[in-house]
Amino acid sequence: MNAHILSLCLALWASLGLAQEAVMPTRAERAAIVETLQRGKQITVRNERYELLPEVLAVERKSREEPPGETLAPLGAGAAQIIETKGKLVLFRSVPKEGAYVEQIGRTTVYPAVLNSRSRAFGVLTGTVVVKPANMADAAGIANRYGLASVKEYPHLGTVLYRVKANVDIVDLVAVLRADPRIESAYPEIIEHVRVPK
């Protein structure tokens, strides 16, 4: 009798563990999902056009071993909403959100997602913008003017990485930066391809 109860408990525990694992959509299911997603603002980065996906968000797992469904639990989402994983990033379907901004929900950072119009690959906006000032001496002034935090300067490349403040629309900000005569180019950092160590 005790062995029977123990085996039932183990079976229940195993099924609960499996429920935490995400079942990734097949290629056909993924294509169907992509076609049903709302599209938002567009942005061009290095000759690639991206469309904002208002109802797709991304979060980062604590480790690659953490089940994706467990990562979404603090947000009230579950494994059934997962569209794809990119390394430690979990992309999931959510209630449509206005704007392309990074936000903090509790201890979880939530990132906006985009779709590459050509390749149909998902990308994640990290909240970092890559700016090439016409003159590196203007780097601090640009940061002050737009409320950006300088992450890293590469003087030999004439490039600065800035962190965008929370709740600032990244796509709108990049459009404003591109219109500034002190700036040669500006684009958001997008994680589209992730190499996973073998």
Backbone hydrogen bonds in HBPLUS format (Angstrom, degrees):
<---DONOR---> <-ACCEPTOR-->    atom                        ^
c    i                          cat <-CA-CA->   ^        H-A-AA   ^      H-
h    n   atom  resd res      DA  || num        DHA   H-A  angle D-A-AA Bond
n    s   type  num  typ     dist DA aas  dist angle  dist       angle   num
A0004-HIS N   A0001-MET O   3.08 MM   3  5.09 118.6  2.47  94.8 110.0     1
A0005-ILE N   A0001-MET O   3.00 MM   4  6.36 157.7  2.05 154.3 160.0     2
A0006-LEU N   A0002-ASN O   2.87 MM   4  6.04 159.7  1.92 147.0 153.3     3
A0007-SER N   A0003-ALA O   2.92 MM   4  6.10 157.7  1.97 143.5 149.3     4
A0008-LEU N   A0004-HIS O   3.00 MM   4  6.24 152.6  2.07 144.5 152.1     5
A0009-CYS N   A0005-ILE O   2.89 MM   4  6.15 157.8  1.94 151.1 157.2     6
A0010-LEU N   A0006-LEU O   2.90 MM   4  6.17 158.6  1.95 151.5 157.4     7
A0011-ALA N   A0007-SER O   2.95 MM   4  6.10 155.1  2.01 143.4 150.3     8
A0012-LEU N   A0008-LEU O   2.91 MM   4  6.13 159.0  1.95 148.9 154.6     9
A0013-TRP N   A0009-CYS O   2.86 MM   4  6.05 162.5  1.89 149.9 155.0    10
A0014-ALA N   A0010-LEU O   2.91 MM   4  6.05 158.7  1.95 147.8 153.3    11
A0015-SER N   A0011-ALA O   2.94 MM   4  6.16 155.8  2.00 146.0 152.7    12
A0016-LEU N   A0012-LEU O   2.97 MM   4  6.22 151.0  2.06 148.8 156.7    13
A0017-GLY N   A0013-TRP O   3.01 MM   4  6.27 152.2  2.09 144.0 151.7    14
A0018-LEU N   A0014-ALA O   2.91 MM   4  6.21 153.1  1.98 147.8 155.1    15
A0019-ALA N   A0015-SER O   2.98 MM   4  6.16 144.3  2.11 139.1 148.5    16
A0020-GLN N   A0017-GLY O   3.14 MM   3  5.29 137.5  2.33  98.2 109.7    17
A0021-GLU N   A0018-LEU O   3.00 MM   3  5.19 136.9  2.19 101.5 113.5    18
A0030-ARG N   A0026-THR O   2.79 MM   4  5.98 158.7  1.83 153.8 160.1    19
A0031-ALA N   A0027-ARG O   2.99 MM   4  6.22 158.5  2.03 145.3 150.7    20
A0032-ALA N   A0028-ALA O   3.01 MM   4  6.28 155.0  2.08 145.9 152.6    21
A0033-ILE N   A0029-GLU O   2.87 MM   4  6.15 154.4  1.93 148.8 156.2    22
A0034-VAL N   A0030-ARG O   2.89 MM   4  6.16 164.3  1.92 156.3 159.8    23
A0035-GLU N   A0031-ALA O   3.15 MM   4  6.39 154.1  2.22 144.0 150.2    24
A0036-THR N   A0032-ALA O   3.26 MM   4  6.53 135.9  2.46 140.3 151.1    25
A0036-THR N   A0033-ILE O   3.01 MM   3  5.26 133.5  2.23 103.5 116.4    26
A0037-LEU N   A0034-VAL O   3.35 MM   3  5.43 151.0  2.44 101.0 109.1    27
A0040-GLY N   A0052-LEU O   2.71 MM  12  4.71 136.5  1.90 149.2 150.2    28
A0052-LEU N   A0041-LYS O   2.76 MM  11  5.32 168.3  1.77 165.6 169.4    29
A0043-ILE N   A0050-TYR O   2.92 MM   7  5.32 153.5  1.99 146.4 152.9    30
A0050-TYR N   A0043-ILE O   2.77 MM   7  5.32 163.5  1.80 158.4 164.2    31
A0045-VAL N   A0048-GLU O   2.80 MM   3  5.24 160.6  1.84 155.1 158.0    32
A0048-GLU N   A0045-VAL O   2.97 MM   3  5.24 153.7  2.04 112.0 120.6    33
A0117-SER N   A0049-ARG O   2.87 MM  68  5.68 166.9  1.89 156.7 160.9    34
A0051-GLU N   A0115-LEU O   2.93 MM  64  5.21 152.4  2.01 138.2 146.3    35
A0115-LEU N   A0051-GLU O   2.83 MM  64  5.21 144.8  1.95 138.7 150.3    36
A0053-LEU N   A0113-ALA O   2.98 MM  60  5.68 164.6  2.00 152.5 147.4    37
A0056-VAL N   A0053-LEU O   3.07 MM   3  5.47 168.2  2.09 124.0 123.8    38
A0097-LYS N   A0054-PRO O   2.77 MM  43  5.02 150.3  1.85 122.9 130.8    39
A0094-SER N   A0055-GLU O   2.74 MM  39  5.01 161.4  1.77 141.8 145.2    40
A0057-LEU N   A0092-PHE O   3.02 MM  35  5.62 162.3  2.05 160.8 164.2    41
A0092-PHE N   A0057-LEU O   2.90 MM  35  5.62 159.3  1.94 154.6 161.3    42
A0058-ALA N   A0111-TYR O   2.89 MM  53  5.00 142.4  2.04 142.4 148.4    43
A0111-TYR N   A0058-ALA O   2.81 MM  53  5.00 170.8  1.82 151.3 154.5    44
A0059-VAL N   A0090-VAL O   3.05 MM  31  5.40 147.8  2.15 137.7 146.4    45
A0090-VAL N   A0059-VAL O   2.76 MM  31  5.40 162.5  1.79 162.6 168.7    46
A0061-ARG N   A0088-LYS O   2.72 MM  27  5.15 170.4  1.73 151.3 153.9    47
A0066-GLU N   A0063-SER O   3.20 MM   3  5.43 147.7  2.31 103.2 111.9    48
A0070-GLU N   A0067-PRO O   2.94 MM   3  5.33 128.1  2.22 109.5 122.9    49
A0071-THR N   A0067-PRO O   3.26 MM   4  6.69 144.5  2.39 147.8 158.1    50
A0071-THR N   A0068-PRO O   3.09 MM   3  5.08 123.4  2.43  95.1 109.6    51
A0072-LEU N   A0068-PRO O   3.28 MM   4  6.65 143.2  2.42 145.4 154.2    52
A0075-LEU N   A0072-LEU O   2.85 MM   3  5.44 148.3  1.95 120.9 131.1    53
A0077-ALA N   A0072-LEU O   3.34 MM   5  5.18 162.0  2.38 136.9 131.6    54
A0076-GLY N   A0073-ALA O   2.96 MM   3  5.18 165.8  1.98 115.3 119.4    55
A0081-GLN N   A0078-GLY O   3.03 MM   3  5.79 160.3  2.07 122.2 127.8    56
A0082-ILE N   A0079-ALA O   3.15 MM   3  5.41 165.2  2.17 112.0 116.7    57
A0093-ARG N   A0081-GLN O   2.78 MM  12  5.18 161.4  1.81 146.4 149.2    58
A0083-ILE N   A0091-LEU O   2.85 MM   8  5.67 169.3  1.86 143.9 147.6    59
A0084-GLU N   A0091-LEU O   3.35 MM   7  5.29 164.7  2.38 135.3 137.3    60
A0091-LEU N   A0084-GLU O   2.82 MM   7  5.29 167.0  1.84 165.7 168.5    61
A0086-LYS N   A0089-LEU O   2.81 MM   3  4.98 159.4  1.85 141.3 148.1    62
A0089-LEU N   A0086-LYS O   2.89 MM   3  4.98 159.0  1.93 132.8 128.9    63
A0170-ILE N   A0100-ALA O   2.69 MM  70  5.48 170.6  1.70 153.3 150.5    64
A0167-ASN N   A0102-VAL O   3.27 MM  65  6.08 163.0  2.30 154.3 159.4    65
A0103-GLU N   A0110-VAL O   3.05 MM   7  5.34 161.3  2.09 149.0 154.6    66
A0110-VAL N   A0103-GLU O   2.79 MM   7  5.34 173.5  1.80 167.8 170.1    67
A0105-ILE N   A0108-THR O   2.77 MM   3  5.21 169.2  1.78 165.8 165.2    68
A0108-THR N   A0105-ILE O   2.96 MM   3  5.21 159.2  2.00 129.3 129.4    69
A0125-LEU N   A0112-PRO O   3.03 MM  13  5.62 163.4  2.06 148.9 154.2    70
A0114-VAL N   A0123-GLY O   2.88 MM   9  5.06 159.4  1.93 136.0 140.7    71
A0123-GLY N   A0114-VAL O   2.83 MM   9  5.06 152.1  1.91 142.8 142.5    72
A0116-ASN N   A0121-ALA O   2.85 MM   5  5.29 172.5  1.85 158.6 160.8    73
A0120-ARG N   A0116-ASN O   2.78 MM   4  4.98 142.2  1.92 141.4 149.4    74
A0124-VAL N   A0191-ILE O   2.88 MM  67  5.05 144.3  2.01 125.2 136.5    75
A0191-ILE N   A0124-VAL O   2.91 MM  67  5.05 162.9  1.94 143.1 145.3    76
A0126-THR N   A0189-GLU O   3.40 MM  63  6.08 163.4  2.43 147.6 152.0    77
A0164-VAL N   A0127-GLY O   2.80 MM  37  5.38 176.2  1.80 170.5 170.3    78
A0189-GLU N   A0128-THR O   2.83 MM  61  5.52 170.4  1.84 159.1 156.2    79
A0129-VAL N   A0162-TYR O   2.86 MM  33  5.33 157.6  1.91 149.5 157.1    80
A0162-TYR N   A0129-VAL O   2.95 MM  33  5.33 166.8  1.97 156.3 160.7    81
A0130-VAL N   A0187-TYR O   2.78 MM  57  5.43 171.0  1.79 171.1 169.1    82
A0187-TYR N   A0130-VAL O   3.03 MM  57  5.43 148.7  2.13 141.7 151.6    83
A0131-VAL N   A0160-VAL O   2.89 MM  29  5.26 176.8  1.89 162.0 163.0    84
A0160-VAL N   A0131-VAL O   2.77 MM  29  5.26 159.4  1.82 156.4 163.4    85
A0132-LYS N   A0185-SER O   2.86 MM  53  5.19 166.9  1.88 154.2 153.5    86
A0184-GLU N   A0132-LYS O   2.77 MM  52  5.50 148.8  1.87 157.8 164.8    87
A0185-SER N   A0132-LYS O   3.41 MM  53  5.19 151.8  2.50 127.4 133.8    88
A0134-ALA N   A0182-ARG O   2.80 MM  48  5.50 171.8  1.81 140.1 142.5    89
A0138-ASP N   A0135-ASN O   2.90 MM   3  5.71 166.9  1.91 126.4 130.8    90
A0139-ALA N   A0136-MET O   3.09 MM   3  5.35 168.2  2.10 113.5 116.8    91
A0142-ILE N   A0138-ASP O   2.88 MM   4  6.09 154.3  1.95 160.5 168.0    92
A0143-ALA N   A0139-ALA O   3.10 MM   4  6.35 160.0  2.14 145.9 151.1    93
A0144-ASN N   A0140-ALA O   2.92 MM   4  6.19 163.1  1.95 153.0 157.3    94
A0145-ARG N   A0141-GLY O   2.90 MM   4  5.99 163.3  1.93 147.1 152.0    95
A0146-TYR N   A0142-ILE O   3.13 MM   4  6.26 156.9  2.18 151.3 155.6    96
A0147-GLY N   A0143-ALA O   2.91 MM   4  5.64 110.0  2.42 141.9 156.1    97
A0148-LEU N   A0143-ALA O   2.89 MM   5  4.54 154.8  1.95 134.7 138.9    98
A0149-ALA N   A0163-ARG O   3.12 MM  14  5.04 170.6  2.13 143.7 146.5    99
A0163-ARG N   A0149-ALA O   2.70 MM  14  5.04 161.5  1.73 149.8 156.0   100
A0151-VAL N   A0161-LEU O   2.75 MM  10  5.37 165.6  1.77 149.8 152.8   101
A0152-LYS N   A0161-LEU O   3.36 MM   9  5.23 157.5  2.42 130.7 134.6   102
A0161-LEU N   A0152-LYS O   2.82 MM   9  5.23 170.5  1.82 162.2 165.5   103
A0154-TYR N   A0159-THR O   2.76 MM   5  5.18 164.7  1.78 176.3 171.1   104
A0157-LEU N   A0154-TYR O   2.91 MM   3  5.38 144.9  2.03 113.5 124.3   105
A0158-GLY N   A0154-TYR O   2.85 MM   4  5.93 116.2  2.26 141.5 158.5   106
A0159-THR N   A0154-TYR O   3.19 MM   5  5.18 166.8  2.21 131.4 133.2   107
A0158-GLY N   A0155-PRO O   3.06 MM   3  4.69 141.4  2.22  90.9 102.6   108
A0173-LEU N   A0169-ASP O   2.95 MM   4  6.10 160.2  1.99 150.1 156.4   109
A0174-VAL N   A0170-ILE O   2.97 MM   4  6.16 160.6  2.01 149.8 154.3   110
A0175-ALA N   A0171-VAL O   3.20 MM   4  6.45 152.9  2.28 143.7 150.5   111
A0176-VAL N   A0172-ASP O   3.09 MM   4  6.44 152.8  2.17 148.6 155.7   112
A0177-LEU N   A0173-LEU O   2.86 MM   4  6.16 161.1  1.89 156.3 162.0   113
A0178-ARG N   A0174-VAL O   2.90 MM   4  6.06 156.4  1.96 148.3 154.3   114
A0179-ALA N   A0176-VAL O   3.11 MM   3  5.21 136.4  2.30  98.3 110.5   115
A0180-ASP N   A0177-LEU O   3.09 MM   3  5.24 154.2  2.16 104.9 112.9   116
A0183-ILE N   A0180-ASP O   3.01 MM   3  5.59 166.2  2.03 122.8 126.3   117
